[in-house]
């Protein structure tokens, strides 16, 4: 029997390797109506009106895609079915894969560890990623998925959808949100968790102007007062604050100032 989720950080690839050696408990569930899960056809239709999403079911225990749409990114479905997770790893942008492996997936395990195992499938994880299509060009995609886990809370199956984001500039950051969905596939509680991950370490650093604004915040000044001190608009001050919150993943101004003091940024 696979042990419960570890306290220390576990990467995605290490987690898959552990499942191969010890596949965990069998899931007591029926997946006959795979497409039916996507009452996400209600769900998909509301989010993906202008393109056909790629639907998949990935078995973490065998690192295999066991059900999926006909094609994705120009590849036939058999490329994923026959190649398993290995094919996805081959086309995953290296920098995006490294970030998902080392930071995003461990964060998902942390979030799931605070949720009842039987309730894992009711939480929807959304994030952007970059994959190479069959023409050799990297494309941006949005992925939404949920997990089915054993009674110990170990995710064993990932069911989700991907859709192109080619009309959007993703840049060097990845945003992950977590929503709670109801039994009929509709979003019940939006954004119970949000985190920003940066592909480049330097993008996490606060600029000179941001540090200046932080110092005024720590001294108890409002955005309007800071704007007056620095001769900039209040809107600009708020944009800098939101940027710092994204870089630090702090939910509000008080937490941001506390973070800056702990990290000796100010």
C-alpha positions as protocol buffer text, in pm:
chain_id: "A"
residue {
  index: 1
  type: UNK
  ca { x: 0 y: 0 z: 0 }
}
residue {
  index: 2
  type: UNK
  ca { x: 133 y: 341 z: -96 }
}
residue {
  index: 3
  type: UNK
  ca { x: 205 y: 565 z: 200 }
}
residue {
  index: 4
  type: UNK
  ca { x: 7 y: 882 z: 248 }
}
residue {
  index: 5
  type: UNK
  ca { x: 123 y: 1208 z: 93 }
}
residue {
  index: 6
  type: UNK
  ca { x: 468 y: 1304 z: 225 }
}
residue {
  index: 7
  type: UNK
  ca { x: 530 y: 1619 z: 422 }
}
residue {
  index: 8
  type: UNK
  ca { x: 842 y: 1711 z: 227 }
}
residue {
  index: 9
  type: UNK
  ca { x: 844 y: 1838 z: -129 }
}
residue {
  index: 10
  type: UNK
  ca { x: 789 y: 1565 z: -390 }
}
residue {
  index: 11
  type: UNK
  ca { x: 844 y: 1641 z: -759 }
}
residue {
  index: 12
  type: UNK
  ca { x: 604 y: 1519 z: -1026 }
}
residue {
  index: 13
  type: UNK
  ca { x: 853 y: 1282 z: -1192 }
}
residue {
  index: 14
  type: UNK
  ca { x: 960 y: 1133 z: -858 }
}
residue {
  index: 15
  type: UNK
  ca { x: 595 y: 1083 z: -767 }
}
residue {
  index: 16
  type: UNK
  ca { x: 529 y: 896 z: -1093 }
}
residue {
  index: 17
  type: UNK
  ca { x: 834 y: 675 z: -1031 }
}
residue {
  index: 18
  type: UNK
  ca { x: 712 y: 588 z: -682 }
}
residue {
  index: 19
  type: UNK
  ca { x: 372 y: 488 z: -817 }
}
residue {
  index: 20
  type: UNK
  ca { x: 533 y: 252 z: -1068 }
}
residue {
  index: 21
  type: UNK
  ca { x: 703 y: 64 z: -782 }
}
residue {
  index: 22
  type: UNK
  ca { x: 396 y: 71 z: -560 }
}
residue {
  index: 23
  type: UNK
  ca { x: 72 y: 148 z: -746 }
}
residue {
  index: 24
  type: UNK
  ca { x: -134 y: 217 z: -434 }
}
residue {
  index: 25
  type: UNK
  ca { x: -493 y: 125 z: -371 }
}
residue {
  index: 26
  type: UNK
  ca { x: -744 y: 51 z: -642 }
}
residue {
  index: 27
  type: UNK
  ca { x: -992 y: 325 z: -704 }
}
residue {
  index: 28
  type: UNK
  ca { x: -1352 y: 232 z: -635 }
}
residue {
  index: 29
  type: UNK
  ca { x: -1500 y: 427 z: -922 }
}
residue {
  index: 30
  type: UNK
  ca { x: -1653 y: 380 z: -1266 }
}
residue {
  index: 31
  type: UNK
  ca { x: -1514 y: 567 z: -1564 }
}
residue {
  index: 32
  type: UNK
  ca { x: -1755 y: 432 z: -1824 }
}
residue {
  index: 33
  type: UNK
  ca { x: -1900 y: 774 z: -1897 }
}
residue {
  index: 34
  type: UNK
  ca { x: -1569 y: 948 z: -1952 }
}
residue {
  index: 35
  type: UNK
  ca { x: -1716 y: 1222 z: -2171 }
}
residue {
  index: 36
  type: UNK
  ca { x: -1996 y: 1254 z: -1920 }
}
residue {
  index: 37
  type: UNK
  ca { x: -1751 y: 1388 z: -1667 }
}
residue {
  index: 38
  type: UNK
  ca { x: -1737 y: 1693 z: -1885 }
}
residue {
  index: 39
  type: UNK
  ca { x: -2075 y: 1801 z: -1799 }
}
residue {
  index: 40
  type: UNK
  ca { x: -1784 y: 1998 z: -1833 }
}
residue {
  index: 41
  type: UNK
  ca { x: -1969 y: 2004 z: -2160 }
}
residue {
  index: 42
  type: UNK
  ca { x: -2155 y: 2261 z: -1965 }
}
residue {
  index: 43
  type: UNK
  ca { x: -1826 y: 2348 z: -1818 }
}
residue {
  index: 44
  type: UNK
  ca { x: -1634 y: 2327 z: -2148 }
}
residue {
  index: 45
  type: UNK
  ca { x: -1894 y: 2514 z: -2344 }
}
residue {
  index: 46
  type: UNK
  ca { x: -1878 y: 2805 z: -2103 }
}
residue {
  index: 47
  type: UNK
  ca { x: -1498 y: 2831 z: -2114 }
}
residue {
  index: 48
  type: UNK
  ca { x: -1413 y: 2704 z: -2463 }
}
residue {
  index: 49
  type: UNK
  ca { x: -1673 y: 2845 z: -2699 }
}
residue {
  index: 50
  type: UNK
  ca { x: -1438 y: 2903 z: -2992 }
}
residue {
  index: 51
  type: UNK
  ca { x: -1228 y: 2584 z: -3004 }
}
residue {
  index: 52
  type: UNK
  ca { x: -1253 y: 2212 z: -2944 }
}
residue {
  index: 53
  type: UNK
  ca { x: -1079 y: 2108 z: -2621 }
}
residue {
  index: 54
  type: UNK
  ca { x: -851 y: 1806 z: -2594 }
}
residue {
  index: 55
  type: UNK
  ca { x: -993 y: 1570 z: -2330 }
}
residue {
  index: 56
  type: UNK
  ca { x: -776 y: 1313 z: -2155 }
}
residue {
  index: 57
  type: UNK
  ca { x: -758 y: 1062 z: -1872 }
}
residue {
  index: 58
  type: UNK
  ca { x: -406 y: 992 z: -1742 }
}
residue {
  index: 59
  type: UNK
  ca { x: -325 y: 698 z: -1514 }
}
residue {
  index: 60
  type: UNK
  ca { x: -38 y: 801 z: -1288 }
}
residue {
  index: 61
  type: UNK
  ca { x: 17 y: 441 z: -1176 }
}
residue {
  index: 62
  type: UNK
  ca { x: 115 y: 325 z: -1524 }
}
residue {
  index: 63
  type: UNK
  ca { x: 212 y: 666 z: -1669 }
}
residue {
  index: 64
  type: UNK
  ca { x: -37 y: 594 z: -1948 }
}
residue {
  index: 65
  type: UNK
  ca { x: -318 y: 781 z: -2119 }
}
residue {
  index: 66
  type: UNK
  ca { x: -611 y: 543 z: -2104 }
}
residue {
  index: 67
  type: UNK
  ca { x: -876 y: 762 z: -2269 }
}
residue {
  index: 68
  type: UNK
  ca { x: -847 y: 1074 z: -2476 }
}
residue {
  index: 69
  type: UNK
  ca { x: -969 y: 1284 z: -2768 }
}
residue {
  index: 70
  type: UNK
  ca { x: -875 y: 1198 z: -3127 }
}
residue {
  index: 71
  type: UNK
  ca { x: -578 y: 1432 z: -3167 }
}
residue {
  index: 72
  type: UNK
  ca { x: -385 y: 1707 z: -2994 }
}
residue {
  index: 73
  type: UNK
  ca { x: -131 y: 1966 z: -3114 }
}
residue {
  index: 74
  type: UNK
  ca { x: -121 y: 1788 z: -3448 }
}
residue {
  index: 75
  type: UNK
  ca { x: -39 y: 1448 z: -3298 }
}
residue {
  index: 76
  type: UNK
  ca { x: -280 y: 1154 z: -3336 }
}
residue {
  index: 77
  type: UNK
  ca { x: -419 y: 1012 z: -3014 }
}
residue {
  index: 78
  type: UNK
  ca { x: -216 y: 692 z: -3064 }
}
residue {
  index: 79
  type: UNK
  ca { x: 104 y: 896 z: -3013 }
}
residue {
  index: 80
  type: UNK
  ca { x: -10 y: 957 z: -2654 }
}
residue {
  index: 81
  type: UNK
  ca { x: -172 y: 618 z: -2599 }
}
residue {
  index: 82
  type: UNK
  ca { x: 132 y: 427 z: -2727 }
}
residue {
  index: 83
  type: UNK
  ca { x: 396 y: 667 z: -2599 }
}
residue {
  index: 84
  type: UNK
  ca { x: 236 y: 730 z: -2261 }
}
residue {
  index: 85
  type: UNK
  ca { x: 366 y: 1007 z: -2042 }
}
residue {
  index: 86
  type: UNK
  ca { x: 698 y: 981 z: -2226 }
}
residue {
  index: 87
  type: UNK
  ca { x: 549 y: 1143 z: -2535 }
}
residue {
  index: 88
  type: UNK
  ca { x: 414 y: 1433 z: -2329 }
}
residue {
  index: 89
  type: UNK
  ca { x: 756 y: 1480 z: -2166 }
}
residue {
  index: 90
  type: UNK
  ca { x: 918 y: 1490 z: -2512 }
}
residue {
  index: 91
  type: UNK
  ca { x: 699 y: 1778 z: -2631 }
}
residue {
  index: 92
  type: UNK
  ca { x: 681 y: 1970 z: -2301 }
}
residue {
  index: 93
  type: UNK
  ca { x: 887 y: 2290 z: -2309 }
}
residue {
  index: 94
  type: UNK
  ca { x: 1192 y: 2212 z: -2087 }
}
residue {
  index: 95
  type: UNK
  ca { x: 1159 y: 2526 z: -1875 }
}
residue {
  index: 96
  type: UNK
  ca { x: 785 y: 2475 z: -1825 }
}
residue {
  index: 97
  type: UNK
  ca { x: 837 y: 2107 z: -1741 }
}
residue {
  index: 98
  type: UNK
  ca { x: 1105 y: 2190 z: -1483 }
}
residue {
  index: 99
  type: UNK
  ca { x: 878 y: 2443 z: -1314 }
}
residue {
  index: 100
  type: UNK
  ca { x: 579 y: 2206 z: -1311 }
}
residue {
  index: 101
  type: UNK
  ca { x: 793 y: 1919 z: -1184 }
}
residue {
  index: 102
  type: UNK
  ca { x: 973 y: 2106 z: -906 }
}
residue {
  index: 103
  type: UNK
  ca { x: 725 y: 2374 z: -794 }
}
residue {
  index: 104
  type: UNK
  ca { x: 372 y: 2345 z: -933 }
}
residue {
  index: 105
  type: UNK
  ca { x: 305 y: 1975 z: -872 }
}
residue {
  index: 106
  type: UNK
  ca { x: 443 y: 1984 z: -515 }
}
residue {
  index: 107
  type: UNK
  ca { x: 210 y: 2278 z: -451 }
}
residue {
  index: 108
  type: UNK
  ca { x: -79 y: 2068 z: -582 }
}
residue {
  index: 109
  type: UNK
  ca { x: 8 y: 1790 z: -341 }
}
residue {
  index: 110
  type: UNK
  ca { x: 12 y: 2043 z: -57 }
}
residue {
  index: 111
  type: UNK
  ca { x: -333 y: 2171 z: -151 }
}
residue {
  index: 112
  type: UNK
  ca { x: -476 y: 1820 z: -188 }
}
residue {
  index: 113
  type: UNK
  ca { x: -332 y: 1713 z: 147 }
}
residue {
  index: 114
  type: UNK
  ca { x: -571 y: 1956 z: 318 }
}
residue {
  index: 115
  type: UNK
  ca { x: -875 y: 1814 z: 134 }
}
residue {
  index: 116
  type: UNK
  ca { x: -1059 y: 1488 z: 200 }
}
residue {
  index: 117
  type: UNK
  ca { x: -940 y: 1222 z: -48 }
}
residue {
  index: 118
  type: UNK
  ca { x: -1299 y: 1147 z: -152 }
}
residue {
  index: 119
  type: UNK
  ca { x: -1341 y: 1515 z: -238 }
}
residue {
  index: 120
  type: UNK
  ca { x: -1029 y: 1555 z: -456 }
}
residue {
  index: 121
  type: UNK
  ca { x: -1222 y: 1515 z: -781 }
}
residue {
  index: 122
  type: UNK
  ca { x: -1431 y: 1821 z: -695 }
}
residue {
  index: 123
  type: UNK
  ca { x: -1133 y: 2057 z: -715 }
}
residue {
  index: 124
  type: UNK
  ca { x: -1032 y: 2198 z: -1050 }
}
residue {
  index: 125
  type: UNK
  ca { x: -668 y: 2296 z: -1113 }
}
residue {
  index: 126
  type: UNK
  ca { x: -601 y: 2542 z: -1396 }
}
residue {
  index: 127
  type: UNK
  ca { x: -267 y: 2659 z: -1532 }
}
residue {
  index: 128
  type: UNK
  ca { x: -92 y: 2761 z: -1855 }
}
residue {
  index: 129
  type: UNK
  ca { x: 185 y: 2559 z: -2019 }
}
residue {
  index: 130
  type: UNK
  ca { x: 390 y: 2544 z: -2337 }
}
residue {
  index: 131
  type: UNK
  ca { x: 414 y: 2236 z: -2564 }
}
residue {
  index: 132
  type: UNK
  ca { x: 577 y: 2164 z: -2902 }
}
residue {
  index: 133
  type: UNK
  ca { x: 335 y: 2080 z: -3184 }
}
residue {
  index: 134
  type: UNK
  ca { x: 395 y: 1831 z: -3464 }
}
residue {
  index: 135
  type: UNK
  ca { x: 553 y: 2110 z: -3673 }
}
residue {
  index: 136
  type: UNK
  ca { x: 820 y: 2166 z: -3410 }
}
residue {
  index: 137
  type: UNK
  ca { x: 677 y: 2499 z: -3293 }
}
residue {
  index: 138
  type: UNK
  ca { x: 598 y: 2571 z: -2930 }
}
residue {
  index: 139
  type: UNK
  ca { x: 240 y: 2667 z: -2851 }
}
residue {
  index: 140
  type: UNK
  ca { x: 68 y: 2792 z: -2538 }
}
residue {
  index: 141
  type: UNK
  ca { x: -215 y: 2592 z: -2382 }
}
residue {
  index: 142
  type: UNK
  ca { x: -450 y: 2622 z: -2089 }
}
residue {
  index: 143
  type: UNK
  ca { x: -500 y: 2302 z: -1889 }
}
residue {
  index: 144
  type: UNK
  ca { x: -784 y: 2231 z: -1644 }
}
residue {
  index: 145
  type: UNK
  ca { x: -785 y: 1904 z: -1456 }
}
residue {
  index: 146
  type: UNK
  ca { x: -899 y: 1725 z: -1142 }
}
residue {
  index: 147
  type: UNK
  ca { x: -764 y: 1422 z: -960 }
}
residue {
  index: 148
  type: UNK
  ca { x: -907 y: 1092 z: -845 }
}
residue {
  index: 149
  type: UNK
  ca { x: -714 y: 968 z: -541 }
}
residue {
  index: 150
  type: UNK
  ca { x: -696 y: 659 z: -322 }
}
residue {
  index: 151
  type: UNK
  ca { x: -825 y: 663 z: 36 }
}
residue {
  index: 152
  type: UNK
  ca { x: -488 y: 789 z: 161 }
}
residue {
  index: 153
  type: UNK
  ca { x: -510 y: 1095 z: -61 }
}
residue {
  index: 154
  type: UNK
  ca { x: -255 y: 991 z: -323 }
}
residue {
  index: 155
  type: UNK
  ca { x: -358 y: 1116 z: -672 }
}
residue {
  index: 156
  type: UNK
  ca { x: -380 y: 818 z: -907 }
}
residue {
  index: 157
  type: UNK
  ca { x: -573 y: 954 z: -1205 }
}
residue {
  index: 158
  type: UNK
  ca { x: -575 y: 1294 z: -1369 }
}
residue {
  index: 159
  type: UNK
  ca { x: -874 y: 1387 z: -1585 }
}
residue {
  index: 160
  type: UNK
  ca { x: -871 y: 1710 z: -1776 }
}
residue {
  index: 161
  type: UNK
  ca { x: -890 y: 1925 z: -2084 }
}
residue {
  index: 162
  type: UNK
  ca { x: -641 y: 2140 z: -2274 }
}
residue {
  index: 163
  type: UNK
  ca { x: -719 y: 2423 z: -2512 }
}
residue {
  index: 164
  type: UNK
  ca { x: -489 y: 2648 z: -2720 }
}
residue {
  index: 165
  type: UNK
  ca { x: -392 y: 2989 z: -2590 }
}
residue {
  index: 166
  type: UNK
  ca { x: -225 y: 3107 z: -2906 }
}
residue {
  index: 167
  type: UNK
  ca { x: -403 y: 3441 z: -2905 }
}
residue {
  index: 168
  type: UNK
  ca { x: -269 y: 3514 z: -2558 }
}
residue {
  index: 169
  type: UNK
  ca { x: 82 y: 3614 z: -2456 }
}
residue {
  index: 170
  type: UNK
  ca { x: 178 y: 3390 z: -2165 }
}
residue {
  index: 171
  type: UNK
  ca { x: 522 y: 3540 z: -2109 }
}
residue {
  index: 172
  type: UNK
  ca { x: 757 y: 3409 z: -1843 }
}
residue {
  index: 173
  type: UNK
  ca { x: 509 y: 3336 z: -1568 }
}
residue {
  index: 174
  type: UNK
  ca { x: 261 y: 3058 z: -1501 }
}
residue {
  index: 175
  type: UNK
  ca { x: -57 y: 3123 z: -1305 }
}
residue {
  index: 176
  type: UNK
  ca { x: -232 y: 2838 z: -1126 }
}
residue {
  index: 177
  type: UNK
  ca { x: -581 y: 2870 z: -982 }
}
residue {
  index: 178
  type: UNK
  ca { x: -790 y: 2616 z: -794 }
}
residue {
  index: 179
  type: UNK
  ca { x: -1172 y: 2620 z: -809 }
}
residue {
  index: 180
  type: UNK
  ca { x: -1426 y: 2396 z: -644 }
}
residue {
  index: 181
  type: UNK
  ca { x: -1677 y: 2240 z: -884 }
}
residue {
  index: 182
  type: UNK
  ca { x: -2017 y: 2092 z: -807 }
}
residue {
  index: 183
  type: UNK
  ca { x: -2144 y: 1748 z: -904 }
}
residue {
  index: 184
  type: UNK
  ca { x: -2298 y: 1881 z: -1227 }
}
residue {
  index: 185
  type: UNK
  ca { x: -1963 y: 2018 z: -1341 }
}
residue {
  index: 186
  type: UNK
  ca { x: -2032 y: 2386 z: -1274 }
}
residue {
  index: 187
  type: UNK
  ca { x: -1793 y: 2606 z: -1080 }
}
residue {
  index: 188
  type: UNK
  ca { x: -1924 y: 2625 z: -725 }
}
residue {
  index: 189
  type: UNK
  ca { x: -1652 y: 2828 z: -554 }
}
residue {
  index: 190
  type: UNK
  ca { x: -1416 y: 3027 z: -772 }
}
residue {
  index: 191
  type: UNK
  ca { x: -1046 y: 3064 z: -695 }
}
residue {
  index: 192
  type: UNK
  ca { x: -1000 y: 2909 z: -356 }
}
residue {
  index: 193
  type: UNK
  ca { x: -627 y: 2926 z: -426 }
}
residue {
  index: 194
  type: UNK
  ca { x: -409 y: 3126 z: -667 }
}
residue {
  index: 195
  type: UNK
  ca { x: -33 y: 3117 z: -714 }
}
residue {
  index: 196
  type: UNK
  ca { x: 208 y: 3267 z: -966 }
}
residue {
  index: 197
  type: UNK
  ca { x: 521 y: 3077 z: -1070 }
}
residue {
  index: 198
  type: UNK
  ca { x: 808 y: 3238 z: -1262 }
}
residue {
  index: 199
  type: UNK
  ca { x: 1023 y: 3067 z: -1524 }
}
residue {
  index: 200
  type: UNK
  ca { x: 1313 y: 3303 z: -1451 }
}
residue {
  index: 201
  type: UNK
  ca { x: 1438 y: 3367 z: -1098 }
}
residue {
  index: 202
  type: UNK
  ca { x: 1509 y: 3732 z: -1177 }
}
residue {
  index: 203
  type: UNK
  ca { x: 1139 y: 3786 z: -1245 }
}
residue {
  index: 204
  type: UNK
  ca { x: 1074 y: 3719 z: -876 }
}
residue {
  index: 205
  type: UNK
  ca { x: 1293 y: 4012 z: -767 }
}
residue {
  index: 206
  type: UNK
  ca { x: 1139 y: 4340 z: -658 }
}
residue {
  index: 207
  type: UNK
  ca { x: 1240 y: 4647 z: -856 }
}
residue {
  index: 208
  type: UNK
  ca { x: 1386 y: 4959 z: -695 }
}
residue {
  index: 209
  type: UNK
  ca { x: 1052 y: 5137 z: -734 }
}
residue {
  index: 210
  type: UNK
  ca { x: 863 y: 4843 z: -582 }
}
residue {
  index: 211
  type: UNK
  ca { x: 1093 y: 4841 z: -280 }
}
residue {
  index: 212
  type: UNK
  ca { x: 1040 y: 5214 z: -241 }
}
residue {
  index: 213
  type: UNK
  ca { x: 662 y: 5167 z: -241 }
}
residue {
  index: 214
  type: UNK
  ca { x: 695 y: 4875 z: 0 }
}
residue {
  index: 215
  type: UNK
  ca { x: 883 y: 5093 z: 248 }
}
residue {
  index: 216
  type: UNK
  ca { x: 606 y: 5352 z: 243 }
}
residue {
  index: 217
  type: UNK
  ca { x: 349 y: 5074 z: 287 }
}
residue {
  index: 218
  type: UNK
  ca { x: 541 y: 4944 z: 588 }
}
residue {
  index: 219
  type: UNK
  ca { x: 527 y: 5295 z: 735 }
}
residue {
  index: 220
  type: UNK
  ca { x: 147 y: 5284 z: 714 }
}
residue {
  index: 221
  type: UNK
  ca { x: 91 y: 5504 z: 407 }
}
residue {
  index: 222
  type: UNK
  ca { x: -209 y: 5440 z: 180 }
}
residue {
  index: 223
  type: UNK
  ca { x: -180 y: 5404 z: -198 }
}
residue {
  index: 224
  type: UNK
  ca { x: -311 y: 5758 z: -243 }
}
residue {
  index: 225
  type: UNK
  ca { x: -56 y: 5897 z: 5 }
}
residue {
  index: 226
  type: UNK
  ca { x: 229 y: 5704 z: -160 }
}
residue {
  index: 227
  type: UNK
  ca { x: 122 y: 5833 z: -500 }
}
residue {
  index: 228
  type: UNK
  ca { x: 148 y: 6188 z: -368 }
}
residue {
  index: 229
  type: UNK
  ca { x: 492 y: 6125 z: -219 }
}
residue {
  index: 230
  type: UNK
  ca { x: 630 y: 5976 z: -541 }
}
residue {
  index: 231
  type: UNK
  ca { x: 439 y: 6202 z: -783 }
}
residue {
  index: 232
  type: UNK
  ca { x: 280 y: 5908 z: -963 }
}
residue {
  index: 233
  type: UNK
  ca { x: -83 y: 5798 z: -1002 }
}
residue {
  index: 234
  type: UNK
  ca { x: -261 y: 5589 z: -741 }
}
residue {
  index: 235
  type: UNK
  ca { x: -332 y: 5339 z: -1020 }
}
residue {
  index: 236
  type: UNK
  ca { x: 44 y: 5297 z: -1076 }
}
residue {
  index: 237
  type: UNK
  ca { x: 101 y: 5239 z: -705 }
}
residue {
  index: 238
  type: UNK
  ca { x: -169 y: 4969 z: -702 }
}
residue {
  index: 239
  type: UNK
  ca { x: -19 y: 4803 z: -1010 }
}
residue {
  index: 240
  type: UNK
  ca { x: 320 y: 4785 z: -838 }
}
residue {
  index: 241
  type: UNK
  ca { x: 157 y: 4639 z: -528 }
}
residue {
  index: 242
  type: UNK
  ca { x: -24 y: 4372 z: -732 }
}
residue {
  index: 243
  type: UNK
  ca { x: 300 y: 4288 z: -910 }
}
residue {
  index: 244
  type: UNK
  ca { x: 476 y: 4238 z: -576 }
}
residue {
  index: 245
  type: UNK
  ca { x: 189 y: 4021 z: -450 }
}
residue {
  index: 246
  type: UNK
  ca { x: 223 y: 3802 z: -761 }
}
residue {
  index: 247
  type: UNK
  ca { x: 599 y: 3773 z: -717 }
}
residue {
  index: 248
  type: UNK
  ca { x: 565 y: 3676 z: -351 }
}
residue {
  index: 249
  type: UNK
  ca { x: 226 y: 3497 z: -372 }
}
residue {
  index: 250
  type: UNK
  ca { x: 100 y: 3708 z: -85 }
}
residue {
  index: 251
  type: UNK
  ca { x: -281 y: 3756 z: -73 }
}
residue {
  index: 252
  type: UNK
  ca { x: -294 y: 4117 z: 50 }
}
residue {
  index: 253
  type: UNK
  ca { x: -92 y: 4425 z: 142 }
}
residue {
  index: 254
  type: UNK
  ca { x: -45 y: 4327 z: 509 }
}
residue {
  index: 255
  type: UNK
  ca { x: 91 y: 3984 z: 416 }
}
residue {
  index: 256
  type: UNK
  ca { x: 314 y: 4147 z: 153 }
}
residue {
  index: 257
  type: UNK
  ca { x: 473 y: 4385 z: 403 }
}
residue {
  index: 258
  type: UNK
  ca { x: 521 y: 4098 z: 652 }
}
residue {
  index: 259
  type: UNK
  ca { x: 685 y: 3890 z: 379 }
}
residue {
  index: 260
  type: UNK
  ca { x: 918 y: 4178 z: 284 }
}
residue {
  index: 261
  type: UNK
  ca { x: 1029 y: 4224 z: 644 }
}
residue {
  index: 262
  type: UNK
  ca { x: 1090 y: 3848 z: 696 }
}
residue {
  index: 263
  type: UNK
  ca { x: 1291 y: 3828 z: 375 }
}
residue {
  index: 264
  type: UNK
  ca { x: 1478 y: 4149 z: 463 }
}
residue {
  index: 265
  type: UNK
  ca { x: 1368 y: 4313 z: 138 }
}
residue {
  index: 266
  type: UNK
  ca { x: 1304 y: 4632 z: 331 }
}
